[in-house]
Amino acid sequence: MPVQLRRLAVWLMLAATVAGCAGGASGSRLAQQDSAAQRAEQNSTAQRPATAFLAAYVRPDGRVYRPDQGGDTVSEGQAYGLLLAEVAGQPAAFGRIWQWTRAHLQLPSGLFAYHANAAGQLLSAQPASDADLLIAWALLRYQGPHAATRHQEGQQVAAAVLAHEVITGPGGTPVLTAGPWATGSPASLDPSYWALPALTGLARLTGDQQWQQLADGAVLLTSRLTAGGRDLPPDWAQLTASGVLAPAAAPNGSEPQTEYGLDAQRTVVWYAVSCDPRARALASRWWALLRQPGRAQAIALRPNGVIINPAAAPLPLVAAAAAAQATGQQSAGRRLLQRANAQQHSYPTYYGGAWAALGPALLSGALGSAC
């Protein structure tokens, strides 16, 4: 080959290499832009219902109230308000909700009374561990003004949960009970209180691996309660000192039979968005039951899927959407979330509004712990 041709070939190879590198860099930038745009869209999708919930159910003083239930307040609602204020990007609302919660519900133990009336007077001083857990998580993940103080307060709440609401279960595994009142034998458990993203998030945020042990144990116990996902999770369960675990009726007598109802439906959402593949596998198996006609929207089912109460509500639709997403059925999940929003629009309730907002926030990744 003549020298001139060899030189031309070399220059062409160099030009191709440079163009390839430039194309790769451009492709990388485009991928980053697409990813950023996708995150922005996810955040926008989550922010709208979160903002709507705050506008409809949070009073100016920070009290999250239930207008459909006499205007009262429960600690769970305050926890939801804190998380949704983060999703909505409203640190001022977060601050008001936290100040009201601390002033009216926090007990000397560091936990929170469950129930107050419209005037902020306690109707029940018993804590509920789902609210305590989520409040600790919300405080520790907060990144707005006075973050260091909020984190210190979150550490104190987290320590109180471990001190007062956890028992030792089978094989020495720690188990989160339904509250301090539920730690006897048999212990009362509400599997929907085992919010896996919060448990694993607290393990990371506090550095205390008891939280990860609680998460791991919760997945194992839920698998036992549901026959490896062949049954739906129950609203309530009992655990004896000898390690016997079984579904149970509600301890307050409100449910005379074992149900997959407005408590247990939260379990599906928490498990579908978990970083634990065993939890996501359970959620995907529950889709086989929830996809059957009439079940996705029903307020209450038996664990085997038989319909108890066919009336529709947003949360069962959000739970079914989560189960669908766990199986990779994204289109079905989106349709179910749209139905949940429509249901909340037609028959607005505090609880429906909370989960019509929390569902998209969790399923989009806008609220959760990075895996």
C-alpha positions as CSV (number, residue, x, y, z in Angstrom):
1,M,0.0,0.0,0.0
2,P,1.4,3.4,-0.9
3,V,2.5,5.6,2.0
4,Q,-0.2,8.2,1.2
5,L,-3.0,5.5,1.4
6,R,-1.6,4.1,4.6
7,R,-1.7,7.6,6.2
8,L,-5.2,8.1,5.0
9,A,-6.3,4.7,6.5
10,V,-4.7,5.7,9.8
11,W,-6.5,9.1,9.8
12,L,-9.8,7.4,9.0
13,M,-9.4,5.0,11.9
14,L,-8.5,7.8,14.3
15,A,-11.5,9.8,13.1
16,A,-13.8,6.8,13.6
17,T,-12.4,6.2,17.1
18,V,-12.9,9.9,18.1
19,A,-16.4,9.9,16.6
20,G,-17.2,6.7,18.5
21,C,-16.0,8.2,21.8
22,A,-17.9,11.3,21.1
23,G,-21.0,9.3,20.3
24,G,-20.5,7.2,23.4
25,A,-20.2,10.4,25.5
26,S,-23.2,11.8,23.8
27,G,-25.1,8.6,24.3
28,S,-24.2,8.7,28.0
29,R,-25.4,12.2,28.3
30,L,-28.6,11.4,26.6
31,A,-29.1,8.4,28.9
32,Q,-28.5,10.7,31.9
33,Q,-31.0,13.2,30.5
34,D,-33.6,10.5,29.9
35,S,-33.0,9.2,33.4
36,A,-33.3,12.7,34.9
37,A,-36.5,13.3,32.9
38,Q,-37.9,10.0,34.0
39,R,-37.2,10.9,37.7
40,A,-38.8,14.3,37.2
41,E,-41.9,12.7,35.7
42,Q,-42.0,10.2,38.6
43,N,-41.7,12.9,41.2
44,S,-44.4,15.0,39.4
45,T,-46.7,12.0,39.3
46,A,-46.2,11.4,43.1
47,Q,-46.3,15.1,44.0
48,R,-49.8,15.8,42.7
49,P,-51.7,13.4,44.9
50,A,-49.4,14.2,47.9
51,T,-50.1,17.9,47.5
52,A,-53.9,17.1,47.2
53,F,-53.8,15.1,50.4
54,L,-52.0,17.8,52.3
55,A,-54.5,20.4,51.0
56,A,-57.6,18.3,51.9
57,Y,-56.6,16.7,55.2
58,V,-54.0,18.8,57.0
59,R,-55.3,21.7,59.2
60,P,-53.3,24.9,59.3
61,D,-51.9,23.9,62.7
62,G,-50.5,20.6,61.3
63,R,-53.2,18.3,62.5
64,V,-54.1,15.6,60.0
65,Y,-57.8,15.0,60.5
66,R,-60.4,12.6,59.3
67,P,-63.5,14.6,58.2
68,D,-65.3,11.4,57.2
69,Q,-64.9,10.1,60.7
70,G,-66.0,13.0,62.9
71,G,-62.9,15.2,62.4
72,D,-60.7,13.1,64.7
73,T,-57.0,12.4,64.4
74,V,-54.9,9.2,64.6
75,S,-51.1,8.9,64.9
76,E,-51.0,7.0,61.6
77,G,-52.4,10.0,59.9
78,Q,-49.7,12.3,61.3
79,A,-47.1,9.8,60.1
80,Y,-48.6,9.8,56.6
81,G,-48.7,13.6,56.6
82,L,-45.0,13.8,57.4
83,L,-44.1,11.4,54.6
84,L,-46.3,13.1,52.0
85,A,-45.0,16.5,53.0
86,E,-41.6,15.2,52.0
87,V,-42.9,13.9,48.7
88,A,-44.7,17.2,48.0
89,G,-41.6,19.2,48.7
90,Q,-43.2,21.1,51.5
91,P,-40.8,21.3,54.5
92,A,-43.0,24.0,56.2
93,A,-45.9,21.6,56.2
94,F,-43.6,18.9,57.6
95,G,-42.6,21.2,60.4
96,R,-46.2,22.0,61.3
97,I,-47.3,18.4,61.2
98,W,-44.4,17.4,63.4
99,Q,-44.9,20.2,65.9
100,W,-48.6,19.2,66.4
101,T,-47.7,15.5,66.7
102,R,-45.0,16.2,69.3
103,A,-47.2,18.6,71.3
104,H,-50.4,16.5,71.3
105,L,-49.5,12.9,70.8
106,Q,-46.0,12.2,72.0
107,L,-45.8,10.3,75.3
108,P,-43.1,10.2,78.0
109,S,-41.9,6.9,76.5
110,G,-41.1,8.6,73.2
111,L,-44.0,6.8,71.4
112,F,-47.2,8.4,70.3
113,A,-50.8,8.1,71.5
114,Y,-53.0,6.6,68.8
115,H,-56.2,8.7,69.0
116,A,-57.2,12.3,69.6
117,N,-60.3,14.3,69.1
118,A,-60.6,17.5,67.1
119,A,-59.4,19.6,70.0
120,G,-56.3,17.5,70.4
121,Q,-57.5,15.8,73.6
122,L,-56.4,12.1,73.8
123,L,-59.1,9.5,73.3
124,S,-56.6,6.6,73.5
125,A,-53.1,6.9,74.8
126,Q,-52.1,3.5,73.5
127,P,-49.5,3.7,70.8
128,A,-49.7,1.9,67.4
129,S,-46.3,0.7,66.2
130,D,-47.0,1.5,62.5
131,A,-47.2,5.2,63.3
132,D,-44.2,5.1,65.6
133,L,-42.1,3.4,63.0
134,L,-43.1,5.7,60.1
135,I,-42.6,8.8,62.3
136,A,-39.1,7.7,63.1
137,W,-38.4,7.0,59.5
138,A,-39.9,10.4,58.3
139,L,-37.8,12.3,60.9
140,L,-34.5,10.5,60.1
141,R,-34.9,10.9,56.3
142,Y,-35.9,14.6,56.5
143,Q,-33.6,17.0,54.6
144,G,-35.2,20.4,55.2
145,P,-34.5,23.2,57.7
146,H,-33.5,22.0,61.2
147,A,-32.6,18.6,59.8
148,A,-30.0,17.8,62.5
149,T,-32.6,18.4,65.2
150,R,-35.2,16.3,63.4
151,H,-32.7,13.5,63.0
152,Q,-31.9,13.5,66.7
153,E,-35.6,13.3,67.5
154,G,-36.0,10.5,65.0
155,Q,-33.2,8.6,66.7
156,Q,-35.1,8.9,70.0
157,V,-38.4,7.6,68.5
158,A,-36.6,4.7,66.8
159,A,-35.0,3.8,70.1
160,A,-38.4,3.9,71.8
161,V,-39.9,1.5,69.3
162,L,-37.1,-1.0,69.9
163,A,-37.4,-0.6,73.7
164,H,-41.2,-0.9,74.0
165,E,-42.7,-2.6,70.9
166,V,-40.4,-5.4,69.9
167,I,-40.3,-9.0,71.3
168,T,-38.0,-11.9,70.7
169,G,-39.6,-14.4,68.3
170,P,-38.7,-17.9,67.0
171,G,-35.0,-18.5,66.9
172,G,-34.2,-15.3,68.6
173,T,-35.6,-13.2,65.8
174,P,-36.9,-9.7,66.9
175,V,-40.6,-9.1,66.0
176,L,-42.4,-5.8,65.8
177,T,-45.7,-6.1,67.6
178,A,-48.7,-3.9,67.2
179,G,-47.7,-1.7,70.2
180,P,-46.6,-1.9,73.8
181,W,-50.0,-3.3,74.7
182,A,-49.4,-6.2,72.3
183,T,-46.2,-7.7,73.6
184,G,-47.7,-10.4,75.9
185,S,-48.3,-14.0,75.0
186,P,-49.8,-14.5,72.6
187,A,-48.4,-11.3,71.0
188,S,-50.7,-9.4,68.7
189,L,-49.2,-8.7,65.3
190,D,-50.4,-6.6,62.4
191,P,-48.3,-7.6,59.4
192,S,-49.2,-4.4,57.6
193,Y,-47.2,-2.5,60.3
194,W,-44.0,-4.2,59.0
195,A,-43.3,-1.4,56.5
196,L,-40.2,-3.0,54.9
197,P,-38.8,0.2,53.3
198,A,-39.0,1.9,56.7
199,L,-37.4,-1.0,58.6
200,T,-34.5,-1.2,56.1
201,G,-34.3,2.6,55.9
202,L,-33.9,2.8,59.7
203,A,-31.1,0.2,59.6
204,R,-29.2,2.5,57.3
205,L,-30.1,5.7,59.0
206,T,-29.4,4.6,62.5
207,G,-26.7,2.1,61.9
208,D,-28.5,-0.3,64.2
209,Q,-28.8,-3.7,62.5
210,Q,-31.8,-4.7,64.7
211,W,-33.9,-2.9,62.1
212,Q,-32.6,-5.2,59.3
213,Q,-33.3,-8.2,61.5
214,L,-36.8,-7.0,62.0
215,A,-37.2,-6.7,58.3
216,D,-35.8,-10.1,57.6
217,G,-37.9,-11.7,60.3
218,A,-41.1,-9.9,59.0
219,V,-40.6,-11.5,55.5
220,L,-40.2,-14.9,57.0
221,L,-43.2,-14.6,59.3
222,T,-45.4,-13.2,56.4
223,S,-44.3,-16.2,54.3
224,R,-45.4,-18.5,57.0
225,L,-48.7,-16.7,57.5
226,T,-49.5,-16.8,53.8
227,A,-48.3,-20.3,52.9
228,G,-45.5,-18.9,50.8
229,G,-47.8,-16.4,49.1
230,R,-50.6,-18.8,48.2
231,D,-52.9,-17.0,50.6
232,L,-53.3,-13.2,51.1
233,P,-51.8,-11.6,54.2
234,P,-54.2,-11.3,57.2
235,D,-55.1,-8.1,59.0
236,W,-54.0,-9.6,62.3
237,A,-52.0,-12.5,63.6
238,Q,-50.9,-14.0,67.0
239,L,-47.5,-15.3,68.0
240,T,-47.2,-17.5,71.2
241,A,-44.2,-17.7,73.4
242,S,-43.5,-21.2,72.0
243,G,-43.4,-19.8,68.4
244,V,-46.9,-20.8,67.2
245,L,-47.9,-18.2,64.6
246,A,-51.5,-18.0,63.2
247,P,-53.8,-15.5,61.5
248,A,-56.3,-14.0,64.0
249,A,-59.4,-11.9,64.2
250,A,-58.9,-8.2,65.3
251,P,-58.1,-8.0,69.0
252,N,-60.7,-5.3,69.5
253,G,-63.5,-7.5,68.1
254,S,-64.1,-5.3,65.0
255,E,-63.4,-8.3,62.8
256,P,-65.0,-11.6,63.9
257,Q,-63.1,-13.6,61.3
258,T,-59.6,-13.5,59.7
259,E,-59.6,-11.0,56.8
260,Y,-57.5,-9.5,54.1
261,G,-58.9,-6.0,54.6
262,L,-57.9,-2.4,54.9
263,D,-55.0,-3.2,57.1
264,A,-53.5,-6.1,55.3
265,Q,-53.8,-4.4,51.9
266,R,-50.9,-2.2,53.0
267,T,-48.7,-5.3,53.4
268,V,-48.9,-5.9,49.6
269,V,-47.7,-2.3,48.9
270,W,-44.8,-2.5,51.4
271,Y,-43.6,-5.8,50.1
272,A,-43.9,-4.9,46.4
273,V,-41.6,-2.0,46.8
274,S,-39.1,-3.7,49.1
275,C,-35.5,-4.2,48.2
276,D,-35.8,-7.8,49.4
277,P,-36.4,-10.2,46.5
278,R,-38.2,-12.6,48.8
279,A,-40.7,-9.9,49.7
280,R,-41.3,-8.9,46.1
281,A,-41.8,-12.6,45.2
282,L,-44.6,-12.8,47.8
283,A,-46.2,-9.7,46.4
284,S,-46.1,-11.2,42.9
285,R,-47.7,-14.4,44.1
286,W,-50.6,-12.4,45.6
287,W,-51.3,-10.9,42.2
288,A,-52.6,-14.4,41.1
289,L,-55.4,-14.0,43.7
290,L,-56.0,-10.2,43.3
291,R,-56.3,-10.3,39.6
292,Q,-59.5,-12.3,39.7
293,P,-62.8,-10.5,38.9
294,G,-64.1,-8.3,41.7
295,R,-61.2,-8.8,44.0
296,A,-58.9,-5.9,43.2
297,Q,-61.3,-3.3,44.5
298,A,-63.0,-5.2,47.3
299,I,-62.7,-3.8,50.8
300,A,-62.4,-7.3,52.4
301,L,-61.5,-10.8,51.2
302,R,-60.8,-14.0,53.0
303,P,-57.1,-14.9,52.8
304,N,-58.0,-17.5,50.1
305,G,-59.5,-14.7,47.9
306,V,-63.2,-15.3,48.6
307,I,-64.9,-11.9,48.7
308,I,-66.3,-10.8,52.1
309,N,-67.2,-7.2,51.3
310,P,-67.3,-6.3,47.6
311,A,-67.6,-2.5,48.1
312,A,-64.8,-0.5,46.4
313,A,-62.1,1.6,48.1
314,P,-58.8,3.2,46.9
315,L,-56.4,1.1,49.1
316,P,-57.4,-2.4,47.7
317,L,-56.9,-1.0,44.2
318,V,-53.5,0.4,45.2
319,A,-52.5,-2.9,46.7
320,A,-53.6,-4.7,43.5
321,A,-51.5,-2.2,41.5
322,A,-48.5,-3.0,43.6
323,A,-48.9,-6.7,43.2
324,A,-49.3,-6.2,39.4
325,Q,-46.1,-4.1,39.3
326,A,-44.3,-6.8,41.3
327,T,-45.0,-9.2,38.5
328,G,-43.9,-6.8,35.8
329,Q,-47.5,-5.9,34.8
330,Q,-46.9,-2.2,34.6
331,S,-49.9,-1.3,32.4
332,A,-52.2,-3.2,34.7
333,G,-50.7,-1.4,37.7
334,R,-51.2,2.0,36.1
335,R,-54.8,1.2,35.3
336,L,-55.5,0.2,38.9
337,L,-53.9,3.3,40.3
338,Q,-56.1,5.4,37.9
339,R,-59.1,3.5,39.3
340,A,-58.0,4.2,42.9
341,N,-57.7,7.9,42.1
342,A,-61.2,7.9,40.5
343,Q,-62.6,6.1,43.5
344,Q,-61.1,8.7,45.9
345,H,-62.5,11.5,43.7
346,S,-66.0,10.0,43.7
347,Y,-66.0,9.1,47.5
348,P,-63.3,11.1,49.2
349,T,-62.0,9.8,52.5
350,Y,-59.0,10.5,54.7
351,Y,-57.7,6.9,54.4
352,G,-58.4,6.6,50.7
353,G,-56.7,9.9,50.1
354,A,-53.6,8.9,52.1
355,W,-53.1,5.7,50.1
356,A,-54.1,7.2,46.7
357,A,-51.0,9.5,47.4
358,L,-48.7,7.0,49.2
359,G,-49.2,4.4,46.5
360,P,-47.8,6.4,43.6
361,A,-45.1,7.8,45.8
362,L,-43.9,4.3,46.8
363,L,-44.4,2.6,43.5
364,S,-42.6,5.4,41.5
365,G,-39.6,5.4,43.9
366,A,-40.3,8.9,45.0
367,L,-40.6,7.6,48.5
368,G,-38.5,4.7,49.7
369,S,-35.0,3.5,50.4
370,A,-32.5,3.0,47.6
371,C,-31.8,-0.7,46.9
